[in-house]
């Protein structure tokens, strides 16, 4: 099998990976459907029904993310950049919809949506990595309050600008690092054409970390460590999630330019950043008084919106990208 995989071109190897992943999802979906047919809606089976509903929602999220990343790979470098720019636009829209704005924020919002976002993804697509990494944290963070000040509205000035800066940082800056991984070059390594594996790697380890943390929490039901922010977060279950994601990273080292120990450390960094970033987004939701970023409908997992499903990746991808780029001199 290994000899067969090595004989394939990089594009064929990535295609084989997606075939395997889609195959696993199809089998899992069939199994979930069969379990649903056997389900009996009685009070005695209420817990089982909740667990199945939870599982179906997690499976739907997995399908959505795999399809998105398959489209990103299939559409090429430019197509991937445009795809994630659109996702970033809608994620920022979700963020700002649940954050009250004033008339004086109009210029700053136009700047964020129609100037900052396309410029950031243009910098990614043209591989201006040195500028793309500082464009938002330096230039945009200074430009946004200037645009707000020019509106002449000083009411809650600091709060309004901090809110928009956070949205830009998470939804544009964080998201832009995902297509940047498709474009990362490793001149000293034979890794040309395999960058999609890096995206698969960081998505798999971060999502595994979040999934294991969620499942262990449901099973053990520990007392929350930070009840003011999250009723489900506990350091013990968080540790299990990070450990699972890190070990998976070591097992997936063969699809990366890393050795097993390097892959474990890279996965650990991505899992810690992603899971704690998810906690930060929960704190922001508590501050806004909402349970989800998307539609306020019933959700077993507490994830209805696009940003609910991508927030961990928005934190994990930048840390992973810059760690890898620094370590390998990419």
Secondary structure, 3 states (H helix, E strand, C coil): CHHHHHHCCHHHHHHHHHHHHHHHHHHHHHHHHHHHHHCCCCHHHHHHHHHHHHHHHHHHHHHHHHHHHHHHHHCHHHHHHHHHHHHHHHHHHHHHHCCCCCHHHHHHHHHHHHHHHHHHHHHHHCCCHHHHHHHHHHHHHHHHHHHHHCCCCCCCHHHHHHHHHHHHHHHHHHHHHHHHHHHCCCCCCCCCCCHHHHHHHHHHHHHHHHHHHHHHHHHHCCCCCCCCCCCCCCHHHHHHHHHHHHHHHHHCHHHCCCCHHHHHHHHHHHHHHHHHHHHHHHHHHHHHCCCCCCCCCCCCCCCCCHHHHHHHHHHHHHHHHHHHHHHHCC
